[in-house]
Amino acid sequence: MTNNAHIFLRKGREKSVLRLHPWVFSGSIERVDGTPGSGETVDVLASDGTWLARGAYAPESRIAVRIWTWKKDILVDADFIKERMRASIQRRSSLKDDDDTTAYREIFAESDGIPGLIVDRYGSIRVVQLLSPGPEHWREAILEELAQDEGIEAVYERSDADARKREGLAPRRGYPWGDDQPLQVTIIEHGLSYLVDLQHGHKTGFYLDQREHRKRVQGLDKPGDVLNCFSYTGGFTCAALSAGADSVLSIDSSADVIDLARQNVALNGFPEDRCSYLVGDVFQELRRFRDSRQTFDTIILDPPRFAATAAQAKRASRGYKDINLLALKLLRPSGTLLTFSCSGGISSELFQKIVAGAALDAGVQAQIVEWLAQPPDHPVNLHVPESRYLKGFIIRLST
């Protein structure tokens, strides 16, 4: 038996819940019976009182409830959360046993049945993000479970994303478990080493979702002269050098991440004379290259998110078209473009249309050689299309 508060939905608003989508928007709620606090468990009922699901309440969020379970006999408590966590981590066991790679995602929020919780592993350190009131409510249980596994020396918290502000939660960052641990760690990925800034790095420190695509770049045949745009800390830079690139030019707007990219190149022993770096705006620099008729054999476009929602897609589409148009103009004959979008508001089909339009305006003919997506440790929940966010193409110019 539970004594949860009850959330009654407006008539006809139960459809998404019945389809196993875990979000209940505030506009779908008719009334709240009881006085649930932020993150506390509530029961979701249809307008006629039919029990539908059980989830975490978020009174200040547009997503008022994130569902934990659709089974009425399931009790949501610390043991429930821990069991979900253990199951998620176990699903990554093949990555855990891979000595060639020491960094990967262990828990991916809604896709692993724990909305709002992200856990990334960097060797012996786990980095956790509590992004919504549900996992915030169960924080102590979550930290306790993360500290249990053999080989884990510390847990670092990066609950400082903008998403927490929208949930009415204050930012938090630091080591809640594990003393005197570094804020910069070294990981191994497909045989290459990378320094990761846990404290200030994007996301939890590294773009783990691009792991398999960096491996794909490592396997390129004669990448030639490479332009790595939005290079961050040089993941694709090192991958291209590993593939035997003649040169790699890395561009990012942050001097700090460019400095870390230099360190990563040195860490792997690559020749410094093959690398150059540019702190600047990618859009402006691409235009400058176009005007000076500078060209490349391989170009990598991995921009930050331009559109979080479908409502922002129109504005974001212009940005994606601009950078792809410029990149396609800079490619040499038979050159290769790896282009990505991590915007949830841009579907794979729309992204293909955008890139096709860019190629048309650039006056080039091209082929999609491969469709790219997020790796298995970032699974897509079949009932949550929003969890499919990363998409990309390897494009080759036709001669």
N, C-alpha and C positions, 0 to 999 in steps of 0.2 A: 504493500500500500504506500501511496505517496500523498503528500499534502501540498502539492505544487499549486501555484496560481494557475488560472485558466485564461487562455487567449482565445476569444471567439472571433472567427473571421467573418467578413461581410459575405453575404449570399453570393455564391458563384466564384469566390476567391480561393477555393480549396484545390483547384485543378493542379496547380504547380506542385503542391504538397503531395497530392496523390500520384503525381509523376516522379516522385522522389527527388525533387529539387529541394535543397536544404535551406533556402532563404524564404523568409516571410517578411514582406515589406510592410512598413508602418501603415501605408495607405490601404492595406488589405484587412486591417484589424477593425472590428466593430466595437469591441469593448474588452477590458481587462478585469477579470474577477480576482481580487486579491491585490497585494501590494508587493510584487516581486522587485528585488533589488537588481542592480546591474550584474549580469552574469549568472544569476540564479536560474534554476531549472523551472520551466513552465510547460504546461500541457497545451497543445494547440487543438482546438475543436472547430468543427464546421459550424455554420450558423444555426443548424438544427441540433447542435450538441453532440454530434458524432465525433468520437475521439479520433484524431488523425496522427499526431506525432508528439515528440517531446524534445525541447531544445533549450538553448541559453537565451535569456532575455537581454536586450540591449536598448534601454529606454531612450538613449540619445542618438541612436543610429537610424539611418534610413532603412537598414535591414534590422528590423526589430527583434527577430528570432532567427537563430541559426540552429538547425535541427541536429540533435544527437542521434535520435533513433525513431523508427516508425513502428516499433514493437512495444505494445502497451505494458508487457510484463517485464520490460527491462528497466532496472533501477539505475539512474545516472548518479554515480558516486565516484569517489577516488579510485576504487578498484576498476570501475568501468573505463575511466580515462586511461589508467595504466595498462589495461588489457589491450585497448585500441592502439596505444603507443607501441607496445611490445610486438603486436601483429604487424604494424607498419614497418618497424625496424627489421623484423625478421624477413620481410619481403625483399629487403636489400642485402640479404646474406651473401649473394654472389659477389656483390661489390665489396663487401667487408673482407672477403677472402682473396681479393685481387691485390697482390703486392705491388702491381704496376700503377695503381690508383688509390690514393688515400683520402680523397675528398669527394663527397656526394651528399645528396639530400636523403634524409631518413624519414621525415614526415612532411607531407605536402597537403596540409590543411584539409579542405573539403574533399579532395581526391582520396584521402586516406581516412575519411570519416571523422576527422577532428577539426572542424571549422575554426579558422583563425590561428592555427598553430603551425609554425614552420620550425623544423630542426635540420640543421646542416652539420655534417661531420667533417672536421678538418684534422685528420690524424687522431690524436688523443684528446682533442678538444671538440666539444659540441657547442654550436651556437644556436640559441633559441630565440624565436620571435613570437611574442604573444600579441596578436593583432586585433583581437576582439574581446568583449567582456567574458565570454565563455571560458577560454583558457586562462584569462586573467583571474577568474574566480577560483580555478583549480591550480593556480601557480605553484603552490607548495608541493602538491602531489606530482605535478609535472617535473619539477626540479629534482624531487626525490627519485623518480623513476629514471631520469636521464643520468643520474650519478651512479646508478647501480652496475652498469655493464663493466666487465673486465676490460682494461685498456683505456678507459676514460679517466683522464687526470683532472679535467676541469670542465665547467659549463659557463659559457659567456653569454650574457643576455644582450640582444640588440632590439629591444622593444622601443624603438625610437622612430619608426616609420610614420609617415603622414597619416596612414590609415588609422592609427590610434587616436589621433585628434578628432577624426570624424566619429569615433566611437565614444568620445568623452573620456578618454584615458590619457593620463600624463605619460610622457616619455620616460624610459628607464634604460640605462646602459651600464654594464659592468659585470664583474665576476661574482655571481651569487654563490658559487661553489668552486673551490679550488684556489689556494693561496699562491701569491707570487708567480702568477703565470704571465707569459709575454702577451703583448697586444699585437704582435706580428709573428706569424707562424709560417713554416715552410711545408708545402704539400707536394705530393707527386701525382702527376696525371699523365698516363700513357708514357711513362718514362721521362717526362720533363718535370723540372722543379719550378715552383712558383712561390714567391713571398705573398702572403695575404695579410692585409691590414684589417684586423677584426674590429677595431674601434671606429675607424672612419670610412672603411670601404663600402662600396655600393652593396645593397642588399645585406647579406651577412658577411661580405668581404670579397667574394669572387663570384663570377657568373658561372655557376656550376651547370646551369642548363645548356651551356654551349660546349660541354665536354666532348661529346661525340663529333661535333662539327670541327672542333680543333683537331681531333684525330683525323678527320677527313682531310683537313688542310695538310697535316703531316704526310698524308699519302698522295698529295698532288705530284704529278709528273712534270718536272721543270716549271715551277711557278714563275720563274723569271724575275722581273722587277715587280714588287708587290706594294700596293697602297692599302694600308690598314686604317680605316676611318672609324672614329669613336673607339680608339684602340684600348682605352682603359689601361690596365696594368700589363699589357703586352701578351695576352694569351695567344691570340692569333699571330702576333709577331713572332713569338718563339716557335709556334707550330710551322709557320712558313719557312723560317730559318732551318728548322729540322728537316724540311722537305728539300733543302738545297737552294732556296731562293738566292738570286744574284744580289738583290738589295731589298730592303723593306723600309718604307717610310711610314711612320706611325703618327697619327694626328689625334689629339684630344684637347678639350678646352681646359683641362686641369693640369697645372704644372706638377702637382704632387703625384698624380697617377703616372704621368710621363716619367718622372724620376723613378718610380717603382718599376716601370717597364724597362728602363735602362738596367736596373739591378737584376731583373729577371733574365734579361739577355746575358748579362755577365755571369749570373748564377749557373747558367747552362753551358757556359764556355763558348758561346757563339762569337765569331769575329766582329769586333766593334765597327770595322770599316764597311760592313754590309748594312749597317743600320743608320738611319737618321730619324730625327724626332721633331715634331712641330706642335707647339702649343697654340691653338687657334680654333676658330669657328669652322667646322667642316664645310658648311655651305659656302662660306666665303672663300675658303682655300680651294675647293673644287672649281669654283668660278675662275679663280686665279690660274689654276693649272690649265683650264680650258683656254683662257685668253693667251697663255704663253705656249700653247700647243704641247704641253707635257703629257706623255702617255705612259701606260703601264700594261703589263701582261696579265696581272691578277689584281682585282680590287675586292676588298671586303668591306661591306656596309653593315654594321651592327649598332644601329642608333638606339638611344633610350626610347622609352615608351612615348609615343606621340598622342595616343588616344586610349584612355582608360575604359571608355564606354562607347557604345555604338553611336550615341548622340554627338560624340566628338569626332566621328569618323571623317566627315567632310573636310574639316580643317586639317586633320592629320593626313588625309590622302594627298593634299597638295604638297606637304612636306616630304612624304615618301616619293612622290613623283619627281620632285625637284632633285633630290639627291641621286635617284636612280637614273634620271635623264642625264645629269652631269657625269655620273660614273660611266655610263654606256658610251658617252662621247670621248671619254679618256682611255677607253680600252683599245689596245692594238688589235689588228686582225687575228681572229681565232682566240682572242683573249677570254678570260674567265671572270665572271662576277659572282661572288657569294653575297646574297642580299637577304636581310632578315627584317622581321617585324615582331616585336614582343608586345604589341598593343592588342589587348583583348577586344577592343572595339573594331578591329580590322580582321575580317575573316580571311582564310586562305584564298578563297575564290576572289574576294575583292582585291587582295594583295596582288594576285596574278594579273588582274585587269589593270591595276595601277602600273605595274612593271611593264606590261605589254604596251600600255599607252606611252610610257616613257621611251621604250624602244622605237615606237613609231615616230615620235617627235624627234628622237635622236637620229633618225634615218638609218637605223641598222636592223638587220635581221638576226634573230637569235633563237636558240633552242634551250628549253629547260632540260638539263641533264639529270638533275635529281631534285626531288621534293624533300625538304628538311623540316624536322619537327623536334619538340622537346624530348629528352631521353626518358628511358623507362623509370628512373627514380623521380621523375616529375610526371606521373601518370595523369591521364585525363579521365575524370569521372564521367561515365557514360551519360549520366543524367544532368551533368553540369557543364554545358558547353563553354561557360566562361573559364573553365579550368584548362581549356586548350588555347593557349595564348601565344606560344612561340611558333612561328612558321617562317619558312625561307626557301630559297631556290639556289641551285648552282646553275648558272646561265653561261652558255658559251656562244660567242658570236659566230654566225655562219659566214663562210667565205663565198 
